[in-house]
Amino acid sequence: MNKARTASRIRKAAGKKKNSLIHEERNPTLEVDMSCLGSDHPTSFHFFPDALEIASFSRSLLSWYEVHKRNLPWRKQASAESNLNRRAYAVWVSEVMLQQTQVATVIDYYNRWMRKWPTLGALAKASLEEVNQMWAGLGYYARGKRLHQGAQQVVSQLNGEMPQTAAELQKLLPGVGRYTAGAIASIAYEQATGVVDGNVIRVLCRVRCIGADPSSPAVMNTLWDLADILVDPARPGDFNQALMELGALLCTPKAPLCVQCPVKSHCYAYKWVQKDLDCVFQSQQGKGASESEPPTDIEECVPAAGTCPLCLPPTSPWDKKLGVANFPRKSLKKQPRLMQGLTCVLERKSVRGESEFLLTQRPSSGLLAGMWEFPSILCETEVPKEEQEQALSVHLAAVTEGMGVIRGLCYIGEVFHMFSHIHQTYLIYFLSLNESNCTAVAHEGVRGLCTVRWVTKAEFQKSAVSTAMKKIFKMYESWSIGKQEKRKINKRKRTSEADRQLSLDRFFKPVAK
């Protein structure tokens, strides 16, 4: 299909569909020739070779952003802060928190964090324990640790001054990758550098019909090149935030709101959908058309998957039902590891009669580094039921040093929790030192290879514990309440039976003479 034929077909369709909904949603400013996707074409097809189009894209996107951007605390703080160092710190905190975490979840954490540590210096003085406590429940806990390390590094090695370019930020700060460096540099320091996150990947893949695996180095390099080409040199921070906002609000993974999109006139995927609609309409109109006008060939309207390394692969061609959601294609994810854990909620009564629970601290590196948890064993393979109590008893003896023979472990249920790369099933046991046959109690401090401490319920809630541990404690509380209710019912039954027996005794008691 050549360019002239395509233009002629669209003009004819427009005249015939003047009052139809399909025609009303077509965008006449889309002039790209989509037929080139059916044959070999240069990779420049997937770029923005026209400076005028780049300017138009930026202008439309920024105009939309000014009206529709969300009122988020980090945006407000960054725009109001005149001190570049503090502005960069505020952006850094927000970008690290937003990695793999929803905006709604981050808002409260961000506000509390900035109230507690409003500057780099304040964060640098904090302990890792305090940072872990603040981060608890946000997930991906290494982020908080690296942010803390970065603040200490800026203070101790850079005289408290943040690096001001994307290259320096990525080179000098631990845990700062290309995206975070670009976000800080563009938003805080107005460096004209692009950013590529999940939302940007989705937008750019649709705008330029990039259907190859977005996780491949070649495609990722192309997306970064596109981001750098498009970024507005006058307003780089706003542009990057606008592009991400577009992906979050309109160009969503499912059910994208293309009609409301401010850059749909530049979107190849949107044009492809409109072309499909044109073909369907032409086919329907062809049924009643004169024999001199041949019907539209629907297959000819669907560009075949070609040999271009950025296009949809031949094994997974365009699907009309998906529309623009054909892009980007999902990468193959590595299967998560399945792991089992044995965990014990160990309880004792304090001198005040208040329940306390034993926590152990995880190693300073690895998963959930430095976090607190109930005594636990993690296993790569499933532990047979008959061996679970024995394994957990041995572990409890090791972490407490001196509790002696442990008996009375009670199984209360299981908790499932998903980490980014691990699916963990915790088998939960309970042990009360007041009811067990232990010959000694566990004391706080370093025990063997780990540190242990006793905490009340209130202290547990404030401790640096993971979401998985909070789930476990919630299960324990539900089980404990059920156990208490059962005891009350049994007590009432025993009391009732005793009363009935007493009444019978009185009935048969001889009358006094």
Contacts in CASP RR format, 6 or more apart in sequence:
PFRMAT RR
TARGET T0000
AUTHOR 0000-0000-0000
METHOD contacts of the structure
MODEL  1
MNKARTASRIRKAAGKKKNSLIHEERNPTLEVDMSCLGSDHPTSFHFFPD
ALEIASFSRSLLSWYEVHKRNLPWRKQASAESNLNRRAYAVWVSEVMLQQ
TQVATVIDYYNRWMRKWPTLGALAKASLEEVNQMWAGLGYYARGKRLHQG
AQQVVSQLNGEMPQTAAELQKLLPGVGRYTAGAIASIAYEQATGVVDGNV
IRVLCRVRCIGADPSSPAVMNTLWDLADILVDPARPGDFNQALMELGALL
CTPKAPLCVQCPVKSHCYAYKWVQKDLDCVFQSQQGKGASESEPPTDIEE
CVPAAGTCPLCLPPTSPWDKKLGVANFPRKSLKKQPRLMQGLTCVLERKS
VRGESEFLLTQRPSSGLLAGMWEFPSILCETEVPKEEQEQALSVHLAAVT
EGMGVIRGLCYIGEVFHMFSHIHQTYLIYFLSLNESNCTAVAHEGVRGLC
TVRWVTKAEFQKSAVSTAMKKIFKMYESWSIGKQEKRKINKRKRTSEADR
QLSLDRFFKPVAK
1 35 0 8 1.000
1 300 0 8 1.000
1 301 0 8 1.000
2 35 0 8 1.000
3 33 0 8 1.000
3 35 0 8 1.000
6 33 0 8 1.000
6 34 0 8 1.000
6 35 0 8 1.000
9 278 0 8 1.000
9 282 0 8 1.000
9 296 0 8 1.000
10 278 0 8 1.000
12 282 0 8 1.000
13 23 0 8 1.000
13 278 0 8 1.000
13 281 0 8 1.000
13 282 0 8 1.000
13 285 0 8 1.000
14 23 0 8 1.000
14 26 0 8 1.000
14 28 0 8 1.000
15 23 0 8 1.000
16 281 0 8 1.000
16 285 0 8 1.000
17 23 0 8 1.000
17 281 0 8 1.000
20 281 0 8 1.000
22 277 0 8 1.000
22 281 0 8 1.000
25 259 0 8 1.000
25 274 0 8 1.000
26 274 0 8 1.000
26 277 0 8 1.000
26 278 0 8 1.000
27 264 0 8 1.000
27 265 0 8 1.000
27 270 0 8 1.000
27 271 0 8 1.000
27 274 0 8 1.000
29 265 0 8 1.000
30 264 0 8 1.000
30 265 0 8 1.000
30 267 0 8 1.000
30 270 0 8 1.000
30 271 0 8 1.000
30 274 0 8 1.000
32 268 0 8 1.000
32 271 0 8 1.000
34 268 0 8 1.000
34 271 0 8 1.000
34 272 0 8 1.000
34 275 0 8 1.000
34 303 0 8 1.000
35 303 0 8 1.000
36 45 0 8 1.000
36 303 0 8 1.000
37 45 0 8 1.000
37 209 0 8 1.000
37 272 0 8 1.000
37 303 0 8 1.000
37 304 0 8 1.000
37 306 0 8 1.000
37 308 0 8 1.000
37 311 0 8 1.000
38 303 0 8 1.000
38 304 0 8 1.000
38 306 0 8 1.000
39 306 0 8 1.000
40 306 0 8 1.000
40 307 0 8 1.000
40 308 0 8 1.000
41 308 0 8 1.000
43 222 0 8 1.000
43 308 0 8 1.000
43 309 0 8 1.000
43 310 0 8 1.000
45 208 0 8 1.000
45 308 0 8 1.000
46 208 0 8 1.000
46 209 0 8 1.000
46 210 0 8 1.000
46 222 0 8 1.000
46 226 0 8 1.000
46 308 0 8 1.000
46 310 0 8 1.000
47 208 0 8 1.000
47 225 0 8 1.000
47 226 0 8 1.000
47 229 0 8 1.000
48 54 0 8 1.000
48 57 0 8 1.000
48 208 0 8 1.000
48 226 0 8 1.000
48 229 0 8 1.000
48 230 0 8 1.000
53 266 0 8 1.000
54 229 0 8 1.000
54 230 0 8 1.000
56 265 0 8 1.000
56 266 0 8 1.000
57 230 0 8 1.000
57 263 0 8 1.000
57 266 0 8 1.000
58 230 0 8 1.000
58 232 0 8 1.000
58 239 0 8 1.000
60 262 0 8 1.000
60 263 0 8 1.000
60 265 0 8 1.000
60 266 0 8 1.000
61 239 0 8 1.000
61 242 0 8 1.000
61 243 0 8 1.000
61 246 0 8 1.000
61 262 0 8 1.000
61 263 0 8 1.000
62 232 0 8 1.000
62 235 0 8 1.000
62 238 0 8 1.000
62 239 0 8 1.000
62 242 0 8 1.000
63 262 0 8 1.000
64 242 0 8 1.000
64 246 0 8 1.000
64 262 0 8 1.000
65 238 0 8 1.000
65 241 0 8 1.000
65 242 0 8 1.000
65 245 0 8 1.000
65 246 0 8 1.000
68 245 0 8 1.000
68 249 0 8 1.000
69 75 0 8 1.000
69 241 0 8 1.000
69 242 0 8 1.000
69 245 0 8 1.000
70 103 0 8 1.000
70 245 0 8 1.000
70 249 0 8 1.000
72 103 0 8 1.000
72 107 0 8 1.000
73 107 0 8 1.000
73 110 0 8 1.000
73 111 0 8 1.000
73 114 0 8 1.000
74 90 0 8 1.000
74 91 0 8 1.000
74 93 0 8 1.000
74 94 0 8 1.000
74 110 0 8 1.000
75 241 0 8 1.000
77 87 0 8 1.000
77 90 0 8 1.000
77 114 0 8 1.000
78 87 0 8 1.000
78 90 0 8 1.000
78 91 0 8 1.000
78 187 0 8 1.000
78 188 0 8 1.000
81 87 0 8 1.000
81 90 0 8 1.000
84 162 0 8 1.000
84 164 0 8 1.000
84 188 0 8 1.000
84 189 0 8 1.000
85 120 0 8 1.000
85 160 0 8 1.000
85 161 0 8 1.000
85 162 0 8 1.000
86 118 0 8 1.000
86 119 0 8 1.000
86 120 0 8 1.000
87 187 0 8 1.000
87 188 0 8 1.000
88 162 0 8 1.000
88 164 0 8 1.000
88 184 0 8 1.000
88 188 0 8 1.000
88 189 0 8 1.000
89 119 0 8 1.000
89 120 0 8 1.000
89 123 0 8 1.000
89 151 0 8 1.000
89 162 0 8 1.000
90 114 0 8 1.000
90 188 0 8 1.000
91 183 0 8 1.000
91 184 0 8 1.000
91 187 0 8 1.000
91 188 0 8 1.000
92 147 0 8 1.000
92 162 0 8 1.000
92 176 0 8 1.000
92 180 0 8 1.000
92 184 0 8 1.000
93 110 0 8 1.000
93 113 0 8 1.000
93 114 0 8 1.000
93 147 0 8 1.000
94 106 0 8 1.000
94 110 0 8 1.000
95 179 0 8 1.000
95 180 0 8 1.000
95 183 0 8 1.000
95 184 0 8 1.000
96 143 0 8 1.000
96 144 0 8 1.000
96 146 0 8 1.000
96 147 0 8 1.000
96 180 0 8 1.000
97 106 0 8 1.000
97 109 0 8 1.000
97 110 0 8 1.000
97 113 0 8 1.000
97 138 0 8 1.000
97 143 0 8 1.000
98 106 0 8 1.000
99 140 0 8 1.000
99 143 0 8 1.000
99 180 0 8 1.000
100 140 0 8 1.000
100 420 0 8 1.000
101 138 0 8 1.000
101 139 0 8 1.000
101 140 0 8 1.000
103 248 0 8 1.000
105 138 0 8 1.000
106 138 0 8 1.000
109 134 0 8 1.000
109 135 0 8 1.000
109 138 0 8 1.000
112 134 0 8 1.000
113 134 0 8 1.000
116 122 0 8 1.000
116 126 0 8 1.000
116 134 0 8 1.000
117 123 0 8 1.000
117 126 0 8 1.000
120 151 0 8 1.000
120 154 0 8 1.000
120 155 0 8 1.000
120 160 0 8 1.000
120 162 0 8 1.000
121 151 0 8 1.000
121 155 0 8 1.000
121 160 0 8 1.000
123 131 0 8 1.000
123 147 0 8 1.000
123 148 0 8 1.000
123 151 0 8 1.000
124 148 0 8 1.000
124 151 0 8 1.000
124 152 0 8 1.000
124 154 0 8 1.000
124 155 0 8 1.000
124 156 0 8 1.000
126 148 0 8 1.000
128 145 0 8 1.000
128 148 0 8 1.000
128 370 0 8 1.000
129 370 0 8 1.000
129 464 0 8 1.000
131 144 0 8 1.000
131 145 0 8 1.000
131 147 0 8 1.000
131 148 0 8 1.000
132 141 0 8 1.000
132 144 0 8 1.000
132 145 0 8 1.000
132 370 0 8 1.000
132 371 0 8 1.000
132 464 0 8 1.000
133 462 0 8 1.000
133 463 0 8 1.000
133 464 0 8 1.000
135 141 0 8 1.000
135 143 0 8 1.000
135 144 0 8 1.000
135 464 0 8 1.000
136 371 0 8 1.000
136 463 0 8 1.000
136 464 0 8 1.000
136 465 0 8 1.000
136 466 0 8 1.000
136 467 0 8 1.000
137 466 0 8 1.000
137 467 0 8 1.000
137 470 0 8 1.000
139 466 0 8 1.000
139 467 0 8 1.000
140 420 0 8 1.000
141 368 0 8 1.000
141 369 0 8 1.000
141 371 0 8 1.000
141 466 0 8 1.000
142 366 0 8 1.000
142 369 0 8 1.000
145 369 0 8 1.000
146 174 0 8 1.000
146 175 0 8 1.000
149 174 0 8 1.000
150 173 0 8 1.000
150 174 0 8 1.000
150 175 0 8 1.000
153 172 0 8 1.000
153 173 0 8 1.000
153 174 0 8 1.000
154 160 0 8 1.000
154 161 0 8 1.000
154 162 0 8 1.000
154 173 0 8 1.000
158 172 0 8 1.000
162 169 0 8 1.000
162 184 0 8 1.000
162 188 0 8 1.000
163 169 0 8 1.000
163 171 0 8 1.000
163 172 0 8 1.000
163 173 0 8 1.000
164 185 0 8 1.000
164 189 0 8 1.000
164 191 0 8 1.000
165 185 0 8 1.000
165 189 0 8 1.000
165 191 0 8 1.000
166 178 0 8 1.000
166 181 0 8 1.000
166 182 0 8 1.000
166 184 0 8 1.000
166 185 0 8 1.000
166 186 0 8 1.000
166 191 0 8 1.000
166 193 0 8 1.000
167 181 0 8 1.000
169 176 0 8 1.000
169 180 0 8 1.000
169 181 0 8 1.000
169 182 0 8 1.000
169 184 0 8 1.000
169 185 0 8 1.000
170 176 0 8 1.000
170 177 0 8 1.000
170 178 0 8 1.000
170 180 0 8 1.000
170 181 0 8 1.000
173 181 0 8 1.000
176 184 0 8 1.000
178 196 0 8 1.000
178 224 0 8 1.000
179 195 0 8 1.000
179 196 0 8 1.000
179 197 0 8 1.000
182 191 0 8 1.000
182 193 0 8 1.000
182 194 0 8 1.000
182 195 0 8 1.000
182 240 0 8 1.000
183 195 0 8 1.000
183 240 0 8 1.000
185 191 0 8 1.000
185 193 0 8 1.000
186 192 0 8 1.000
186 193 0 8 1.000
186 194 0 8 1.000
186 195 0 8 1.000
186 231 0 8 1.000
186 236 0 8 1.000
186 237 0 8 1.000
186 239 0 8 1.000
186 240 0 8 1.000
187 236 0 8 1.000
187 237 0 8 1.000
187 240 0 8 1.000
187 241 0 8 1.000
190 235 0 8 1.000
190 236 0 8 1.000
190 237 0 8 1.000
191 236 0 8 1.000
192 231 0 8 1.000
192 232 0 8 1.000
192 233 0 8 1.000
192 236 0 8 1.000
193 228 0 8 1.000
193 231 0 8 1.000
193 236 0 8 1.000
194 224 0 8 1.000
194 227 0 8 1.000
194 228 0 8 1.000
194 230 0 8 1.000
194 231 0 8 1.000
194 236 0 8 1.000
194 240 0 8 1.000
195 227 0 8 1.000
195 240 0 8 1.000
195 243 0 8 1.000
195 244 0 8 1.000
196 204 0 8 1.000
196 220 0 8 1.000
196 223 0 8 1.000
196 224 0 8 1.000
196 227 0 8 1.000
197 244 0 8 1.000
199 243 0 8 1.000
199 244 0 8 1.000
199 245 0 8 1.000
199 246 0 8 1.000
199 247 0 8 1.000
199 248 0 8 1.000
199 251 0 8 1.000
200 223 0 8 1.000
200 227 0 8 1.000
200 243 0 8 1.000
200 244 0 8 1.000
200 247 0 8 1.000
201 214 0 8 1.000
201 223 0 8 1.000
201 328 0 8 1.000
202 247 0 8 1.000
202 251 0 8 1.000
202 252 0 8 1.000
202 253 0 8 1.000
202 327 0 8 1.000
202 328 0 8 1.000
203 243 0 8 1.000
203 246 0 8 1.000
203 247 0 8 1.000
203 251 0 8 1.000
204 210 0 8 1.000
204 223 0 8 1.000
204 226 0 8 1.000
204 227 0 8 1.000
205 211 0 8 1.000
205 214 0 8 1.000
205 223 0 8 1.000
205 269 0 8 1.000
205 327 0 8 1.000
205 328 0 8 1.000
206 251 0 8 1.000
206 256 0 8 1.000
206 267 0 8 1.000
206 268 0 8 1.000
206 269 0 8 1.000
206 270 0 8 1.000
206 324 0 8 1.000
206 327 0 8 1.000
206 328 0 8 1.000
207 263 0 8 1.000
207 266 0 8 1.000
207 267 0 8 1.000
207 268 0 8 1.000
207 269 0 8 1.000
208 226 0 8 1.000
208 268 0 8 1.000
209 268 0 8 1.000
209 269 0 8 1.000
209 272 0 8 1.000
209 311 0 8 1.000
209 312 0 8 1.000
209 327 0 8 1.000
210 219 0 8 1.000
210 222 0 8 1.000
210 223 0 8 1.000
210 310 0 8 1.000
210 311 0 8 1.000
210 327 0 8 1.000
210 328 0 8 1.000
211 219 0 8 1.000
211 310 0 8 1.000
211 311 0 8 1.000
211 312 0 8 1.000
211 313 0 8 1.000
211 326 0 8 1.000
211 327 0 8 1.000
211 328 0 8 1.000
211 329 0 8 1.000
212 218 0 8 1.000
212 219 0 8 1.000
212 309 0 8 1.000
212 310 0 8 1.000
212 311 0 8 1.000
212 312 0 8 1.000
212 313 0 8 1.000
212 329 0 8 1.000
213 219 0 8 1.000
213 329 0 8 1.000
213 331 0 8 1.000
213 332 0 8 1.000
214 220 0 8 1.000
214 223 0 8 1.000
214 328 0 8 1.000
214 329 0 8 1.000
214 331 0 8 1.000
215 331 0 8 1.000
218 309 0 8 1.000
218 310 0 8 1.000
219 310 0 8 1.000
222 310 0 8 1.000
227 240 0 8 1.000
227 243 0 8 1.000
230 239 0 8 1.000
230 243 0 8 1.000
231 239 0 8 1.000
231 240 0 8 1.000
232 238 0 8 1.000
232 239 0 8 1.000
246 261 0 8 1.000
246 262 0 8 1.000
246 263 0 8 1.000
249 257 0 8 1.000
250 256 0 8 1.000
250 257 0 8 1.000
250 258 0 8 1.000
250 260 0 8 1.000
250 261 0 8 1.000
251 261 0 8 1.000
251 324 0 8 1.000
253 325 0 8 1.000
254 325 0 8 1.000
256 324 0 8 1.000
256 325 0 8 1.000
258 264 0 8 1.000
258 267 0 8 1.000
258 270 0 8 1.000
258 273 0 8 1.000
258 324 0 8 1.000
261 267 0 8 1.000
261 270 0 8 1.000
264 270 0 8 1.000
267 324 0 8 1.000
269 323 0 8 1.000
269 324 0 8 1.000
269 326 0 8 1.000
269 327 0 8 1.000
270 324 0 8 1.000
272 303 0 8 1.000
272 318 0 8 1.000
272 323 0 8 1.000
272 324 0 8 1.000
272 326 0 8 1.000
273 323 0 8 1.000
273 324 0 8 1.000
275 301 0 8 1.000
276 301 0 8 1.000
276 302 0 8 1.000
276 320 0 8 1.000
276 323 0 8 1.000
278 296 0 8 1.000
278 301 0 8 1.000
279 296 0 8 1.000
279 298 0 8 1.000
279 300 0 8 1.000
279 301 0 8 1.000
279 302 0 8 1.000
280 298 0 8 1.000
282 295 0 8 1.000
282 296 0 8 1.000
283 295 0 8 1.000
283 296 0 8 1.000
283 298 0 8 1.000
286 293 0 8 1.000
286 295 0 8 1.000
286 296 0 8 1.000
287 295 0 8 1.000
289 295 0 8 1.000
302 317 0 8 1.000
302 318 0 8 1.000
302 320 0 8 1.000
303 318 0 8 1.000
304 317 0 8 1.000
305 311 0 8 1.000
305 312 0 8 1.000
305 313 0 8 1.000
305 314 0 8 1.000
305 315 0 8 1.000
305 316 0 8 1.000
305 317 0 8 1.000
305 318 0 8 1.000
306 312 0 8 1.000
306 314 0 8 1.000
312 318 0 8 1.000
312 326 0 8 1.000
312 327 0 8 1.000
312 329 0 8 1.000
313 329 0 8 1.000
316 329 0 8 1.000
318 326 0 8 1.000
319 326 0 8 1.000
334 421 0 8 1.000
336 418 0 8 1.000
336 419 0 8 1.000
336 421 0 8 1.000
336 422 0 8 1.000
336 423 0 8 1.000
337 380 0 8 1.000
337 421 0 8 1.000
337 422 0 8 1.000
337 423 0 8 1.000
338 422 0 8 1.000
338 423 0 8 1.000
338 425 0 8 1.000
339 378 0 8 1.000
339 379 0 8 1.000
339 380 0 8 1.000
339 422 0 8 1.000
339 423 0 8 1.000
339 424 0 8 1.000
339 425 0 8 1.000
340 378 0 8 1.000
340 379 0 8 1.000
340 381 0 8 1.000
340 382 0 8 1.000
340 383 0 8 1.000
340 424 0 8 1.000
340 425 0 8 1.000
340 426 0 8 1.000
340 427 0 8 1.000
341 376 0 8 1.000
341 377 0 8 1.000
341 378 0 8 1.000
341 379 0 8 1.000
341 383 0 8 1.000
341 424 0 8 1.000
341 425 0 8 1.000
341 426 0 8 1.000
341 427 0 8 1.000
342 376 0 8 1.000
342 377 0 8 1.000
342 379 0 8 1.000
342 383 0 8 1.000
342 388 0 8 1.000
342 391 0 8 1.000
342 392 0 8 1.000
342 395 0 8 1.000
342 426 0 8 1.000
342 427 0 8 1.000
342 429 0 8 1.000
343 373 0 8 1.000
343 374 0 8 1.000
343 375 0 8 1.000
343 376 0 8 1.000
343 377 0 8 1.000
343 426 0 8 1.000
343 427 0 8 1.000
343 428 0 8 1.000
343 429 0 8 1.000
343 472 0 8 1.000
344 374 0 8 1.000
344 375 0 8 1.000
344 376 0 8 1.000
344 392 0 8 1.000
344 395 0 8 1.000
344 396 0 8 1.000
344 409 0 8 1.000
344 428 0 8 1.000
344 429 0 8 1.000
344 430 0 8 1.000
344 431 0 8 1.000
345 357 0 8 1.000
345 374 0 8 1.000
345 412 0 8 1.000
345 428 0 8 1.000
345 429 0 8 1.000
345 430 0 8 1.000
345 431 0 8 1.000
345 472 0 8 1.000
345 473 0 8 1.000
345 476 0 8 1.000
346 357 0 8 1.000
346 358 0 8 1.000
346 374 0 8 1.000
346 375 0 8 1.000
346 396 0 8 1.000
346 431 0 8 1.000
346 433 0 8 1.000
346 442 0 8 1.000
347 355 0 8 1.000
347 356 0 8 1.000
347 357 0 8 1.000
347 430 0 8 1.000
347 431 0 8 1.000
347 432 0 8 1.000
347 433 0 8 1.000
347 434 0 8 1.000
348 355 0 8 1.000
348 356 0 8 1.000
348 358 0 8 1.000
348 432 0 8 1.000
348 433 0 8 1.000
348 434 0 8 1.000
348 441 0 8 1.000
348 454 0 8 1.000
349 355 0 8 1.000
349 356 0 8 1.000
349 434 0 8 1.000
350 356 0 8 1.000
350 454 0 8 1.000
350 456 0 8 1.000
354 456 0 8 1.000
355 456 0 8 1.000
355 457 0 8 1.000
356 454 0 8 1.000
356 455 0 8 1.000
356 456 0 8 1.000
357 374 0 8 1.000
357 454 0 8 1.000
357 455 0 8 1.000
357 456 0 8 1.000
357 457 0 8 1.000
357 460 0 8 1.000
357 473 0 8 1.000
358 374 0 8 1.000
358 375 0 8 1.000
358 400 0 8 1.000
358 442 0 8 1.000
358 452 0 8 1.000
358 453 0 8 1.000
358 454 0 8 1.000
359 372 0 8 1.000
359 373 0 8 1.000
359 374 0 8 1.000
359 452 0 8 1.000
359 453 0 8 1.000
359 454 0 8 1.000
359 455 0 8 1.000
359 460 0 8 1.000
359 463 0 8 1.000
359 465 0 8 1.000
360 372 0 8 1.000
360 373 0 8 1.000
360 374 0 8 1.000
360 375 0 8 1.000
360 376 0 8 1.000
360 399 0 8 1.000
360 450 0 8 1.000
360 451 0 8 1.000
360 452 0 8 1.000
361 370 0 8 1.000
361 371 0 8 1.000
361 372 0 8 1.000
361 373 0 8 1.000
361 450 0 8 1.000
361 451 0 8 1.000
361 452 0 8 1.000
361 453 0 8 1.000
362 368 0 8 1.000
362 369 0 8 1.000
362 370 0 8 1.000
362 371 0 8 1.000
362 372 0 8 1.000
362 373 0 8 1.000
362 450 0 8 1.000
363 369 0 8 1.000
363 370 0 8 1.000
363 450 0 8 1.000
364 370 0 8 1.000
367 419 0 8 1.000
367 422 0 8 1.000
368 466 0 8 1.000
370 464 0 8 1.000
371 464 0 8 1.000
371 465 0 8 1.000
371 466 0 8 1.000
371 469 0 8 1.000
372 453 0 8 1.000
372 463 0 8 1.000
372 464 0 8 1.000
372 465 0 8 1.000
372 469 0 8 1.000
373 465 0 8 1.000
373 466 0 8 1.000
373 468 0 8 1.000
373 469 0 8 1.000
374 469 0 8 1.000
374 472 0 8 1.000
374 473 0 8 1.000
375 392 0 8 1.000
375 395 0 8 1.000
375 396 0 8 1.000
375 399 0 8 1.000
376 395 0 8 1.000
376 426 0 8 1.000
377 391 0 8 1.000
377 392 0 8 1.000
377 395 0 8 1.000
378 424 0 8 1.000
383 391 0 8 1.000
383 427 0 8 1.000
388 411 0 8 1.000
388 427 0 8 1.000
388 429 0 8 1.000
389 409 0 8 1.000
389 429 0 8 1.000
392 409 0 8 1.000
392 429 0 8 1.000
393 406 0 8 1.000
393 409 0 8 1.000
396 403 0 8 1.000
396 406 0 8 1.000
396 431 0 8 1.000
397 403 0 8 1.000
397 404 0 8 1.000
397 406 0 8 1.000
398 447 0 8 1.000
398 448 0 8 1.000
399 442 0 8 1.000
399 447 0 8 1.000
399 448 0 8 1.000
399 450 0 8 1.000
399 452 0 8 1.000
400 442 0 8 1.000
400 447 0 8 1.000
400 452 0 8 1.000
401 442 0 8 1.000
401 447 0 8 1.000
401 448 0 8 1.000
402 439 0 8 1.000
402 440 0 8 1.000
402 442 0 8 1.000
403 433 0 8 1.000
403 438 0 8 1.000
403 439 0 8 1.000
403 440 0 8 1.000
403 441 0 8 1.000
403 442 0 8 1.000
404 438 0 8 1.000
404 439 0 8 1.000
404 440 0 8 1.000
405 437 0 8 1.000
405 438 0 8 1.000
405 439 0 8 1.000
406 431 0 8 1.000
406 436 0 8 1.000
406 437 0 8 1.000
406 438 0 8 1.000
407 436 0 8 1.000
407 437 0 8 1.000
407 438 0 8 1.000
408 431 0 8 1.000
408 435 0 8 1.000
408 436 0 8 1.000
408 437 0 8 1.000
409 429 0 8 1.000
409 430 0 8 1.000
409 431 0 8 1.000
410 429 0 8 1.000
410 430 0 8 1.000
410 431 0 8 1.000
411 427 0 8 1.000
411 428 0 8 1.000
411 429 0 8 1.000
412 428 0 8 1.000
412 429 0 8 1.000
412 430 0 8 1.000
412 475 0 8 1.000
412 476 0 8 1.000
412 479 0 8 1.000
413 427 0 8 1.000
413 428 0 8 1.000
413 475 0 8 1.000
413 479 0 8 1.000
414 425 0 8 1.000
414 426 0 8 1.000
414 427 0 8 1.000
414 428 0 8 1.000
415 425 0 8 1.000
415 426 0 8 1.000
415 428 0 8 1.000
415 468 0 8 1.000
415 471 0 8 1.000
415 472 0 8 1.000
415 475 0 8 1.000
416 423 0 8 1.000
416 424 0 8 1.000
416 425 0 8 1.000
416 426 0 8 1.000
417 424 0 8 1.000
417 426 0 8 1.000
417 467 0 8 1.000
417 468 0 8 1.000
417 471 0 8 1.000
418 424 0 8 1.000
424 468 0 8 1.000
426 468 0 8 1.000
426 472 0 8 1.000
428 472 0 8 1.000
428 475 0 8 1.000
428 476 0 8 1.000
430 476 0 8 1.000
430 479 0 8 1.000
433 441 0 8 1.000
433 442 0 8 1.000
442 452 0 8 1.000
442 454 0 8 1.000
444 452 0 8 1.000
444 453 0 8 1.000
444 454 0 8 1.000
445 451 0 8 1.000
445 452 0 8 1.000
445 453 0 8 1.000
446 452 0 8 1.000
455 463 0 8 1.000
460 473 0 8 1.000
END
